Amino acid sequence: MGSVLATSQLRHLKIDAMRVLMSERQITLLRCPLALFSATVCLFMAYYSGIFVMDEWQYAPANERWALPFNLIYPFGFALLGLHFILNCAAKTK
């Protein structure tokens, strides 16, 4: 959930190794495509973590099922993270 808050404020972890070699215009042009790529990865992770949670529910012993609803944070968090990347892209292009 911390990464969701950081992404909404554009303070998430970034790898800026190429930033020193690029102009500000190039950085601006790449901002939205990279945010959409990040959103795609996060949404895939949300989907597959949802499958993981459903599999855990199906195959967990009865005495361990009480803790499984807490695992819903994984698909929910990845989905929110993807949504924030999409919203950041939409907000910056206006």
Sine and cosine of phi, psi and omega as CSV:
sin_phi,cos_phi,sin_psi,cos_psi,sin_omega,cos_omega
0.00,0.00,-0.47,0.88,0.06,-1.00
-0.90,0.43,-0.60,0.80,0.02,-1.00
-0.93,0.37,-0.52,0.86,0.06,-1.00
-0.90,0.43,-0.70,0.71,0.03,-1.00
-0.91,0.42,-0.65,0.76,0.01,-1.00
-0.91,0.41,-0.63,0.77,0.00,-1.00
-0.92,0.39,-0.60,0.80,-0.01,-1.00
-0.92,0.40,-0.40,0.92,0.02,-1.00
-0.98,-0.22,0.18,0.98,-0.03,-1.00
0.85,0.53,0.59,0.81,0.01,-1.00
-0.88,-0.47,0.41,0.91,-0.02,-1.00
-0.97,0.22,0.21,-0.98,0.02,-1.00
-0.92,0.40,0.71,-0.71,0.01,-1.00
-0.73,-0.69,0.46,-0.89,0.12,-0.99
-0.96,-0.29,0.96,-0.27,-0.12,-0.99
-0.95,-0.30,0.58,0.82,-0.04,-1.00
-0.91,0.41,-0.60,0.80,-0.03,-1.00
-1.00,0.07,-0.17,0.99,-0.08,-1.00
-0.87,0.49,-0.58,0.81,-0.03,-1.00
-0.94,0.35,-0.36,0.93,-0.01,-1.00
-1.00,-0.06,-0.12,0.99,-0.10,-0.99
-0.95,-0.33,0.47,-0.88,0.08,-1.00
-0.98,0.17,0.25,-0.97,0.00,-1.00
-0.90,0.43,-0.54,0.84,0.03,-1.00
-0.91,0.41,-0.68,0.73,0.03,-1.00
-0.90,0.44,-0.64,0.77,0.03,-1.00
-0.89,0.45,-0.67,0.74,0.01,-1.00
-0.90,0.43,-0.64,0.77,0.00,-1.00
-0.93,0.38,-0.53,0.85,-0.03,-1.00
-1.00,0.06,-0.23,0.97,-0.09,-1.00
-0.86,0.52,-0.75,0.66,-0.04,-1.00
-0.95,0.33,-0.73,0.69,0.04,-1.00
-0.87,0.50,-0.61,0.79,0.03,-1.00
-0.94,0.35,-0.58,0.81,0.06,-1.00
-0.92,0.40,-0.63,0.78,0.04,-1.00
-0.92,0.38,-0.60,0.80,0.08,-1.00
-0.90,0.45,-0.70,0.71,0.03,-1.00
-0.89,0.46,-0.64,0.77,0.04,-1.00
-0.90,0.44,-0.64,0.76,0.02,-1.00
-0.88,0.47,-0.71,0.70,0.03,-1.00
-0.88,0.48,-0.70,0.71,0.00,-1.00
-0.90,0.44,-0.63,0.77,0.00,-1.00
-0.94,0.33,-0.57,0.82,0.14,-0.99
-0.89,0.46,-0.68,0.73,0.02,-1.00
-0.89,0.45,-0.60,0.80,0.05,-1.00
-0.90,0.44,-0.68,0.73,0.00,-1.00
-0.89,0.46,-0.77,0.64,-0.06,-1.00
-0.96,0.29,-0.48,0.88,0.10,-0.99
-0.95,0.30,-0.49,0.87,0.12,-0.99
-0.91,0.42,-0.65,0.76,0.08,-1.00
-0.89,0.45,-0.65,0.76,0.03,-1.00
-0.86,0.51,-0.72,0.70,-0.02,-1.00
-0.90,0.44,-0.66,0.75,0.02,-1.00
-0.91,0.41,-0.63,0.77,0.05,-1.00
-0.91,0.41,-0.66,0.75,0.04,-1.00
-0.88,0.48,-0.64,0.76,0.01,-1.00
-0.91,0.43,-0.65,0.76,-0.05,-1.00
-0.94,0.34,-0.63,0.78,-0.14,-0.99
-0.97,-0.25,0.00,1.00,0.00,-1.00
-0.97,0.23,0.57,-0.82,0.11,-0.99
-0.90,0.45,0.44,-0.90,-0.08,-1.00
-0.86,0.51,-0.56,0.83,-0.04,-1.00
-0.98,0.22,-0.13,0.99,0.03,-1.00
-0.95,-0.31,-0.05,1.00,-0.07,-1.00
-0.94,0.33,-0.33,0.94,-0.01,-1.00
-0.89,0.46,-0.48,0.88,-0.05,-1.00
-1.00,0.03,-0.24,0.97,-0.10,-1.00
-0.92,0.39,-0.54,0.84,0.06,-1.00
-0.86,0.50,-0.40,0.91,0.06,-1.00
-0.92,0.39,-0.38,0.92,0.04,-1.00
-0.95,0.30,-0.18,0.98,0.04,-1.00
-0.91,0.42,-0.24,0.97,0.04,-1.00
-0.89,0.46,-0.48,0.88,-0.02,-1.00
-0.92,0.40,-0.84,0.54,0.01,-1.00
-0.91,0.41,-0.59,0.81,0.00,-1.00
-0.90,0.43,-0.69,0.72,0.00,-1.00
-0.91,0.41,-0.70,0.72,0.02,-1.00
-0.91,0.42,-0.61,0.79,0.03,-1.00
-0.91,0.42,-0.67,0.74,0.05,-1.00
-0.91,0.42,-0.62,0.78,0.02,-1.00
-0.89,0.45,-0.69,0.72,0.07,-1.00
-0.88,0.47,-0.66,0.76,0.03,-1.00
-0.88,0.47,-0.66,0.75,0.00,-1.00
-0.92,0.39,-0.60,0.80,0.08,-1.00
-0.90,0.45,-0.65,0.76,0.03,-1.00
-0.91,0.42,-0.69,0.73,0.01,-1.00
-0.91,0.41,-0.60,0.80,0.06,-1.00
-0.90,0.44,-0.64,0.77,0.04,-1.00
-0.91,0.42,-0.70,0.71,-0.02,-1.00
-0.92,0.40,-0.61,0.79,-0.04,-1.00
-0.95,0.31,-0.56,0.83,-0.05,-1.00
-0.98,0.17,-0.35,0.94,-0.03,-1.00
-1.00,0.06,-0.20,0.98,-0.01,-1.00
-0.98,0.21,0.00,0.00,0.00,0.00
